[in-house]
Amino acid sequence: MSAAGTGECAVIGAGIIGICCGIRLLDRGFQVTLYDPEPPGSMTSFGNAGGFGFADVVPASVPGVLCRVPGWLLDSCGPLSVRPGHFPSMIPWLWRFVRAGRCSEVERLSRALSSLLQPGLADTRELVGRAGLKSLFTERGALTVYRTHAAFCRDRAEWRIRSDQGVRMEELGADDIRRMEPALEQVECGWYTPDWCNTTDPHAFARGLADCFIRSGGRMERERVASLRTSGKQVGALELGDGRSVPVERVVIAAGAWSEPFCRQLGERVLLQSERGYNTTLPSPGVVLERQVIFGEEKFVISAIRNGLRIGGTAEFAGLRAKPDWSRCDRLVDIARRYLPALDDRDGTRWMGHRPATPDSVPVIGPSRRMSNAWHAFGHGHYGLTMAATTGRLIACMVCGDSTGLDPAPFSISRFN
Ligand SMILES: Cc1cc2nc3c(=O)[nH]c(=O)nc-3n(C[C@H](O)[C@H](O)[C@H](O)COP(=O)(O)OP(=O)(O)OC[C@H]3O[C@@H](n4cnc5c(N)ncnc54)[C@H](O)[C@@H]3O)c2cc1C
């Protein structure tokens, strides 16, 4: 294998994570090829809410969350659903999710998420500048709002964690919120997190970065990687869907929710689920929001997207192949109308994407345990867009054998083995 920075590197997956890894590996002098049967940024990175949640250092499993799960599951409009046929295959993941919600674990995981999110704004700004994407990037913060003071108080422990991790935040009353977002009704209190940014078009953002990757000398191969051929402690070749076998010197697995089979082929266990999220983009909503708004009770989000509003959220566990349940989109629009009575929902476009979810909300970023020339970069769950630029920088450091300055243990695949 050639010395770090002078050889070639294959990246499996051209979502936002694979693209950012590709750019950063090119910076280090590697010849990089991204393999994906789909156009860059056209899967989960296509239609997300466009939020850079640098302030969101709290994992999904927190003390008390389990008590709320049965209520969510029984509510057809609730933020969480598990399809019955999928439940048995989720048991190991769920068990780990429950364990991740212990107080000591939440503290450890928040610290890990914070270490990844803190450099996020600087890393993202740098890529935004280089790729010429300033017109798609806004820095206006986000509002989290509550209809009732009781719900606000119920989430207080999560906000304390953010504050402990140094997140800037400001408590707001109804009048403050009305001043910031005059279109919103029914809200009593909330939080403003200034260090939250947005893209007004996640797909154009990913495409813009993919163009930057190509301009910088990267290659794209529109082909599925069917399997990894190993020899001893090395990945020797990629077996492609069209039957070709391509020798590789190094490989980064960045196939989002589709990454687990590659780990299995390397003899590594990982707990990864597709956490399906839905949204509807309204082209002429008839109301204006200045910044992203997160609704504390129902756990959904409205984002200002180029020429419209995107209303989305929910977590549905049904695997990678089940048909979408589009009624989840419609229910979210109905709920949104409670807060925005003037909302015009005509001509909406519905979308579903597969968040690559680990049970502890921490992505898998680091070297393979088994192969000396393979690295993992997947499992970013709700925050792949947010963490992409930093993940790319960290992976490039790791591939070169440099120190990342960050404790690698919480991100390592070893935690599942
Ligand atoms: C409704 C919703 C809202 C969201 N909102 C936000 C948000 O506001 N902010 C945020 O930060 N994140 C958000 N997310 C999460 C974010 O979209 C994901 O974390 C992120 O897109 C994951 O990126 P990725 O590159 O890992 O995966 P993907 O974008 O899914 O890319 C993986 C790629 O791997 C390719 N692939 C799969 N199998 C193979 C194979 N065998 N060979 C080659 N290639 C393969 C796929 O074709 C795909 O292009 C949201 C997600 C959803 C669903």
PDBQT file of the ligand as one rigid body, heavy atoms in Angstrom, charges set to zero:
ROOT
HETATM    1  C1  LIG A 501     -37.125  13.574   7.211  1.00  0.00    +0.000 C 
HETATM    2  C2  LIG A 501     -35.654  13.764   7.486  1.00  0.00    +0.000 A 
HETATM    3  C3  LIG A 501     -35.187  14.998   7.930  1.00  0.00    +0.000 A 
HETATM    4  C4  LIG A 501     -33.840  15.181   8.209  1.00  0.00    +0.000 A 
HETATM    5  N1  LIG A 501     -33.401  16.415   8.594  1.00  0.00    +0.000 NA
HETATM    6  C5  LIG A 501     -32.086  16.611   8.845  1.00  0.00    +0.000 A 
HETATM    7  C6  LIG A 501     -31.613  17.903   9.209  1.00  0.00    +0.000 A 
HETATM    8  O1  LIG A 501     -32.352  18.870   9.271  1.00  0.00    +0.000 OA
HETATM    9  N2  LIG A 501     -30.293  18.037   9.487  1.00  0.00    +0.000 N 
HETATM   10  C7  LIG A 501     -29.419  16.984   9.433  1.00  0.00    +0.000 A 
HETATM   11  O2  LIG A 501     -28.250  17.176   9.737  1.00  0.00    +0.000 OA
HETATM   12  N3  LIG A 501     -29.831  15.767   9.034  1.00  0.00    +0.000 NA
HETATM   13  C8  LIG A 501     -31.141  15.556   8.755  1.00  0.00    +0.000 A 
HETATM   14  N4  LIG A 501     -31.592  14.320   8.400  1.00  0.00    +0.000 N 
HETATM   15  C9  LIG A 501     -30.628  13.211   8.389  1.00  0.00    +0.000 C 
HETATM   16  C10 LIG A 501     -29.741  13.264   7.175  1.00  0.00    +0.000 C 
HETATM   17  O3  LIG A 501     -30.515  13.427   6.015  1.00  0.00    +0.000 OA
HETATM   18  C11 LIG A 501     -28.931  11.963   7.105  1.00  0.00    +0.000 C 
HETATM   19  O4  LIG A 501     -28.268  11.743   8.329  1.00  0.00    +0.000 OA
HETATM   20  C12 LIG A 501     -27.887  12.051   5.993  1.00  0.00    +0.000 C 
HETATM   21  O5  LIG A 501     -28.497  12.366   4.766  1.00  0.00    +0.000 OA
HETATM   22  C13 LIG A 501     -27.141  10.733   5.870  1.00  0.00    +0.000 C 
HETATM   23  O6  LIG A 501     -26.204  10.896   4.843  1.00  0.00    +0.000 OA
HETATM   24  P1  LIG A 501     -25.417   9.664   4.266  1.00  0.00    +0.000 P 
HETATM   25  O7  LIG A 501     -24.495  10.182   3.264  1.00  0.00    +0.000 OA
HETATM   26  O8  LIG A 501     -24.898   8.858   5.406  1.00  0.00    +0.000 OA
HETATM   27  O9  LIG A 501     -26.585   8.756   3.627  1.00  0.00    +0.000 OA
HETATM   28  P2  LIG A 501     -27.308   8.893   2.196  1.00  0.00    +0.000 P 
HETATM   29  O10 LIG A 501     -27.558  10.290   1.832  1.00  0.00    +0.000 OA
HETATM   30  O11 LIG A 501     -28.492   7.975   2.271  1.00  0.00    +0.000 OA
HETATM   31  O12 LIG A 501     -26.234   8.315   1.208  1.00  0.00    +0.000 OA
HETATM   32  C14 LIG A 501     -25.874   6.958   1.211  1.00  0.00    +0.000 C 
HETATM   33  C15 LIG A 501     -25.545   6.612  -0.217  1.00  0.00    +0.000 C 
HETATM   34  O13 LIG A 501     -25.057   5.275  -0.253  1.00  0.00    +0.000 OA
HETATM   35  C16 LIG A 501     -25.471   4.729  -1.473  1.00  0.00    +0.000 C 
HETATM   36  N5  LIG A 501     -25.405   3.278  -1.420  1.00  0.00    +0.000 N 
HETATM   37  C17 LIG A 501     -26.202   2.413  -0.778  1.00  0.00    +0.000 A 
HETATM   38  N6  LIG A 501     -25.847   1.149  -1.028  1.00  0.00    +0.000 NA
HETATM   39  C18 LIG A 501     -24.778   1.226  -1.865  1.00  0.00    +0.000 A 
HETATM   40  C19 LIG A 501     -23.975   0.242  -2.508  1.00  0.00    +0.000 A 
HETATM   41  N7  LIG A 501     -24.193  -1.069  -2.313  1.00  0.00    +0.000 N 
HETATM   42  N8  LIG A 501     -22.983   0.667  -3.305  1.00  0.00    +0.000 NA
HETATM   43  C20 LIG A 501     -22.723   1.984  -3.517  1.00  0.00    +0.000 A 
HETATM   44  N9  LIG A 501     -23.475   2.948  -2.942  1.00  0.00    +0.000 NA
HETATM   45  C21 LIG A 501     -24.496   2.568  -2.120  1.00  0.00    +0.000 A 
HETATM   46  C22 LIG A 501     -26.903   5.233  -1.635  1.00  0.00    +0.000 C 
HETATM   47  O14 LIG A 501     -27.337   5.157  -2.990  1.00  0.00    +0.000 OA
HETATM   48  C23 LIG A 501     -26.770   6.655  -1.121  1.00  0.00    +0.000 C 
HETATM   49  O15 LIG A 501     -26.569   7.587  -2.170  1.00  0.00    +0.000 OA
HETATM   50  C24 LIG A 501     -32.930  14.109   8.073  1.00  0.00    +0.000 A 
HETATM   51  C25 LIG A 501     -33.376  12.883   7.592  1.00  0.00    +0.000 A 
HETATM   52  C26 LIG A 501     -34.726  12.702   7.294  1.00  0.00    +0.000 A 
HETATM   53  C27 LIG A 501     -35.180  11.385   6.756  1.00  0.00    +0.000 C 
ENDROOT
TORSDOF 0
